Amino acid sequence: MNTLHHIIFTCALIFACSLQAIAAEPITLSVPQSVIQQSVSAILPQQVEAKKEFIGGEITIAKLTNLEIGDNSLKGQVSLAGKNIDITTKIGSHKIKVKVGLVELDLAVRGTIRYESDIQTLFFKPLIDNVAVGNAGGNEELGQALAGLFHNREIPITIQQIEPLITESGAKTITINTRIIDISAKPGKIEILLQPEITAR
């Protein structure tokens, strides 16, 4: 049983005294900044889709460093790696495609998050403050083009539902269904607000 499930189960035992469904008080789970950093690092690298008509190729989020979580804000350093990158530019009425190949970028990123409980989706809206191009001869145009894939664009992150906890206590079977009703950023942590519903039969 992981930490989240253990917390939910412990709280459920306090309320599971009747045979009816109980809507218990919400539970606030605080996840430290260091745990968020480790969790994100564990799932990287991740490939992202280039949805701009002027840029093509394979783009990968390689790593996240120097994460800082503030009041409803996040910031950090994001490293991107591009493969088979090409940029389409326009000269007069003609479009010209320039093949760049491999490129590495470091982005200084800050942003905000919001959570929609109805669709169980977290939205992250990044703003790019600075772009450092590692390859492609320091091509500033290329750096700005890649940064434009993320700048001021909400990125949806689907949150998986928490599996119900089912256990027995004496002659009763206790079922705990939990729904995430809010996710917010606080200084040094992410707070997750959980709404448990407990049924004992």
Sine and cosine of phi, psi and omega as CSV:
sin_phi,cos_phi,sin_psi,cos_psi,sin_omega,cos_omega
0.00,0.00,0.83,-0.55,-0.01,-1.00
-0.98,0.21,0.08,-1.00,-0.11,-0.99
-0.87,0.50,-0.69,0.72,-0.02,-1.00
-0.88,0.48,-0.73,0.69,0.01,-1.00
-0.90,0.43,-0.59,0.80,0.01,-1.00
-0.90,0.44,-0.68,0.74,0.01,-1.00
-0.89,0.46,-0.73,0.69,-0.03,-1.00
-0.89,0.46,-0.69,0.73,-0.04,-1.00
-0.91,0.41,-0.67,0.74,0.01,-1.00
-0.87,0.49,-0.70,0.71,0.02,-1.00
-0.91,0.42,-0.57,0.82,-0.04,-1.00
-0.91,0.42,-0.60,0.80,-0.02,-1.00
-0.88,0.48,-0.48,0.88,0.00,-1.00
-0.92,0.38,-0.57,0.82,-0.12,-0.99
-0.99,-0.16,-0.23,0.97,-0.14,-0.99
-0.99,0.12,0.92,0.40,-0.05,-1.00
-0.94,-0.33,-0.31,0.95,-0.02,-1.00
-0.94,-0.33,0.08,-1.00,0.00,-1.00
-1.00,-0.09,0.11,0.99,-0.04,-1.00
-0.95,-0.30,0.31,-0.95,0.04,-1.00
-0.93,0.37,0.68,-0.73,-0.02,-1.00
-0.87,-0.50,0.81,-0.58,0.15,-0.99
-1.00,0.02,0.99,-0.16,-0.09,-1.00
-0.97,0.23,0.20,-0.98,0.07,-1.00
-0.90,0.45,0.58,-0.82,0.04,-1.00
-0.85,0.52,0.50,-0.87,0.02,-1.00
-0.93,-0.36,0.76,-0.66,0.05,-1.00
-0.98,-0.19,0.85,-0.53,0.04,-1.00
-0.94,-0.33,0.85,-0.53,0.00,-1.00
-0.98,-0.20,0.83,-0.56,0.00,-1.00
-0.94,-0.34,0.91,-0.42,-0.06,-1.00
-0.88,0.48,0.44,-0.90,0.02,-1.00
-0.81,0.59,-0.65,0.76,-0.03,-1.00
-0.90,0.43,-0.58,0.82,0.02,-1.00
-0.94,0.33,-0.64,0.76,0.06,-1.00
-0.88,0.48,-0.70,0.72,0.02,-1.00
-0.86,0.52,-0.72,0.69,-0.01,-1.00
-0.91,0.41,-0.63,0.78,-0.02,-1.00
-0.91,0.40,-0.69,0.73,0.02,-1.00
-0.91,0.41,-0.67,0.74,0.00,-1.00
-0.88,0.47,-0.53,0.85,-0.04,-1.00
-0.93,0.36,-0.46,0.89,-0.04,-1.00
-0.99,-0.13,-0.07,1.00,0.05,-1.00
-1.00,-0.02,0.47,-0.88,0.10,1.00
-0.98,0.19,0.44,-0.90,0.05,-1.00
-0.74,-0.67,0.74,-0.67,0.03,-1.00
-0.99,0.13,0.62,-0.78,0.03,-1.00
-0.87,-0.50,0.42,-0.91,-0.04,-1.00
-1.00,0.01,0.74,-0.67,0.08,-1.00
-1.00,0.07,0.94,-0.34,-0.08,-1.00
-0.98,-0.22,0.21,0.98,0.02,-1.00
-0.99,-0.13,0.68,-0.73,-0.06,-1.00
-0.94,0.33,-0.29,0.96,-0.07,-1.00
-1.00,-0.07,0.02,1.00,-0.01,-1.00
-0.63,-0.77,0.63,-0.78,0.01,-1.00
-0.65,-0.76,0.20,-0.98,0.00,-1.00
0.87,-0.49,-0.10,-1.00,0.00,-1.00
-0.99,-0.17,0.83,-0.55,-0.03,-1.00
-0.87,-0.50,0.76,-0.65,-0.07,-1.00
-0.80,-0.60,0.73,-0.68,0.19,-0.98
-0.98,0.19,0.94,-0.35,-0.13,-0.99
-0.99,0.11,-0.70,0.71,-0.03,-1.00
-0.32,-0.95,0.33,-0.95,0.09,-1.00
-0.82,-0.58,0.79,-0.61,0.02,-1.00
-0.74,-0.67,0.25,-0.97,0.07,-1.00
0.81,0.58,0.65,0.76,0.02,-1.00
-0.92,0.40,0.74,-0.68,0.10,-0.99
-0.75,-0.67,0.79,-0.61,-0.01,-1.00
-0.95,-0.33,0.81,-0.58,0.02,-1.00
-0.89,-0.45,-0.33,-0.94,0.01,-1.00
-0.97,0.23,0.97,-0.23,-0.04,-1.00
0.86,0.51,0.50,0.87,-0.01,-1.00
-0.55,-0.84,0.47,-0.88,0.08,-1.00
-0.71,-0.71,0.53,-0.85,0.13,-0.99
-0.50,-0.87,0.40,-0.92,-0.02,-1.00
0.02,-1.00,-0.09,-1.00,0.00,-1.00
-0.95,-0.33,0.85,-0.53,-0.01,-1.00
-0.93,-0.38,0.77,-0.64,0.04,-1.00
-0.97,-0.24,0.79,-0.61,0.05,-1.00
-0.93,-0.36,0.55,-0.84,0.10,-0.99
-0.81,-0.59,0.77,-0.64,0.01,-1.00
-0.90,-0.44,0.61,-0.79,0.00,-1.00
-0.76,-0.66,0.68,-0.74,-0.03,-1.00
0.82,0.57,0.67,0.75,-0.05,-1.00
-0.98,0.20,0.69,-0.72,0.14,-0.99
-0.70,-0.72,0.51,-0.86,0.00,-1.00
-0.83,-0.56,0.71,-0.70,0.05,-1.00
-0.98,-0.19,0.87,-0.50,0.05,-1.00
-0.91,-0.42,0.30,-0.95,-0.03,-1.00
-0.87,-0.49,0.82,-0.57,0.08,-1.00
-0.87,-0.50,0.94,-0.33,-0.10,-0.99
0.91,0.41,-0.82,-0.58,0.04,-1.00
-0.99,-0.13,0.10,1.00,-0.07,-1.00
-0.96,-0.28,0.65,-0.76,0.10,-1.00
-0.99,-0.17,0.74,-0.67,-0.01,-1.00
-0.85,-0.53,0.79,-0.61,0.03,-1.00
-0.99,-0.14,0.84,-0.54,-0.01,-1.00
-0.95,-0.31,0.84,-0.55,0.02,-1.00
-1.00,0.07,0.82,-0.57,-0.03,-1.00
-0.98,-0.22,-0.63,0.77,-0.01,-1.00
1.00,0.00,-0.84,-0.55,-0.03,-1.00
-1.00,0.04,0.61,-0.79,0.05,-1.00
-0.48,-0.87,0.54,-0.84,0.08,-1.00
-0.80,-0.60,0.70,-0.71,-0.01,-1.00
-0.76,-0.65,0.59,-0.81,0.19,-0.98
-0.90,-0.44,0.83,-0.56,-0.05,-1.00
-0.91,-0.41,0.76,-0.65,0.18,-0.98
-1.00,0.06,0.92,-0.40,-0.15,-0.99
-0.87,-0.49,0.69,-0.72,0.23,-0.97
-0.77,-0.64,0.36,-0.93,-0.03,-1.00
-0.11,-0.99,0.03,-1.00,0.01,-1.00
-0.82,-0.57,0.33,-0.94,0.07,-1.00
-0.81,-0.58,0.46,-0.89,0.16,-0.99
-0.56,-0.83,0.45,-0.89,-0.08,-1.00
-0.81,-0.58,0.74,-0.67,0.09,-1.00
-0.94,-0.33,0.96,-0.28,-0.10,-0.99
-0.94,0.35,-0.49,0.87,-0.03,-1.00
-0.88,0.48,-0.55,0.84,-0.01,-1.00
-0.92,-0.40,0.16,0.99,0.05,-1.00
0.76,0.65,0.77,0.63,-0.06,-1.00
-0.74,-0.67,0.73,-0.68,0.08,-1.00
-0.99,-0.17,0.74,-0.67,0.01,-1.00
-0.93,-0.37,0.78,-0.62,0.07,-1.00
-0.92,-0.40,0.81,-0.58,-0.02,-1.00
-0.91,-0.42,0.98,-0.18,-0.06,-1.00
-1.00,0.07,0.51,-0.86,0.16,-0.99
-0.84,-0.55,0.77,-0.64,-0.05,-1.00
-1.00,-0.05,0.89,-0.46,-0.03,-1.00
-1.00,-0.01,-0.54,0.84,-0.09,-1.00
-0.43,-0.90,0.57,-0.82,-0.01,-1.00
-0.80,-0.59,0.80,-0.60,0.10,-1.00
-0.88,-0.48,0.86,-0.51,-0.05,-1.00
-1.00,-0.09,0.85,-0.53,-0.03,-1.00
-1.00,0.10,-0.58,0.82,0.00,-1.00
-0.89,-0.46,-0.22,-0.98,0.05,-1.00
0.85,0.52,0.53,0.85,0.11,-0.99
0.89,0.45,0.50,0.87,0.01,-1.00
0.92,0.40,0.51,0.86,-0.04,-1.00
-0.89,0.46,0.97,-0.25,-0.06,-1.00
-0.92,0.39,-0.60,0.80,0.00,-1.00
-0.88,0.48,-0.67,0.74,0.03,-1.00
-0.89,0.45,-0.70,0.72,0.00,-1.00
-0.87,0.50,-0.69,0.72,0.00,-1.00
-0.92,0.39,-0.57,0.82,0.02,-1.00
-0.91,0.42,-0.70,0.72,0.02,-1.00
-0.93,0.37,-0.65,0.76,0.03,-1.00
-0.89,0.46,-0.53,0.85,0.00,-1.00
-0.90,0.43,-0.31,0.95,0.07,-1.00
-0.92,0.39,-0.39,0.92,-0.10,-1.00
-0.89,-0.46,-0.46,0.89,-0.15,-0.99
-0.87,0.50,0.82,-0.58,0.11,-0.99
0.85,0.53,0.49,0.87,0.00,-1.00
-0.87,-0.50,0.81,-0.58,0.01,-1.00
-0.94,0.33,0.79,-0.62,0.02,-1.00
-0.95,-0.30,0.90,-0.43,-0.01,-1.00
-0.99,0.17,0.67,-0.74,0.06,-1.00
-0.80,-0.59,0.93,-0.36,-0.02,-1.00
-0.96,0.28,0.78,-0.63,0.00,-1.00
-0.99,-0.13,0.84,-0.54,0.00,-1.00
-0.94,0.34,0.60,-0.80,0.06,-1.00
-0.93,0.38,0.54,-0.84,0.02,-1.00
-0.98,0.18,0.76,-0.65,-0.01,-1.00
-0.90,0.44,0.63,-0.78,0.03,-1.00
-0.88,0.48,0.55,-0.83,0.12,-0.99
-0.99,-0.15,0.78,-0.63,0.02,-1.00
-0.80,-0.60,0.82,-0.58,0.00,-1.00
-0.52,-0.85,0.18,-0.98,0.00,-1.00
-0.90,-0.44,0.66,-0.75,0.08,-1.00
-0.72,-0.69,0.96,-0.26,-0.10,-0.99
0.91,0.41,-0.83,-0.56,-0.01,-1.00
-1.00,-0.04,0.03,1.00,-0.08,-1.00
-0.97,-0.25,0.55,-0.84,0.16,-0.99
-0.96,-0.27,0.84,-0.54,-0.06,-1.00
-0.96,-0.28,0.82,-0.58,0.05,-1.00
-0.90,-0.43,0.78,-0.63,-0.02,-1.00
-0.85,-0.52,0.93,-0.36,0.11,-0.99
-0.99,-0.17,0.73,-0.69,-0.07,-1.00
-0.78,-0.62,0.72,-0.69,0.02,-1.00
-0.84,-0.54,0.68,-0.73,0.07,-1.00
-0.99,0.17,0.87,-0.50,-0.04,-1.00
-0.96,-0.27,-0.24,0.97,0.07,-1.00
-0.28,-0.96,0.53,-0.85,0.13,-0.99
-0.72,-0.70,0.80,-0.60,-0.03,-1.00
-0.63,-0.77,0.40,-0.92,0.03,-1.00
-0.99,-0.16,0.77,-0.64,0.09,-1.00
-0.81,-0.58,0.35,-0.94,-0.03,-1.00
-0.79,0.61,0.89,-0.45,0.06,-1.00
0.98,0.18,0.13,0.99,-0.05,-1.00
-0.27,-0.96,0.27,-0.96,0.18,-0.98
-0.93,-0.38,0.76,-0.65,0.02,-1.00
-0.97,-0.26,0.75,-0.66,0.01,-1.00
-0.90,-0.44,0.85,-0.53,-0.01,-1.00
-0.99,-0.15,0.86,-0.52,-0.08,-1.00
-0.93,-0.37,0.67,-0.74,0.08,-1.00
-0.93,-0.38,0.97,-0.26,0.01,-1.00
-1.00,0.00,0.55,-0.84,0.17,-0.99
-0.82,-0.57,0.83,-0.56,-0.16,-0.99
-0.92,-0.40,0.76,-0.65,0.08,-1.00
-0.82,-0.57,0.76,-0.65,0.03,-1.00
-0.84,-0.54,0.79,-0.62,0.02,-1.00
-0.75,-0.66,0.00,0.00,0.00,0.00
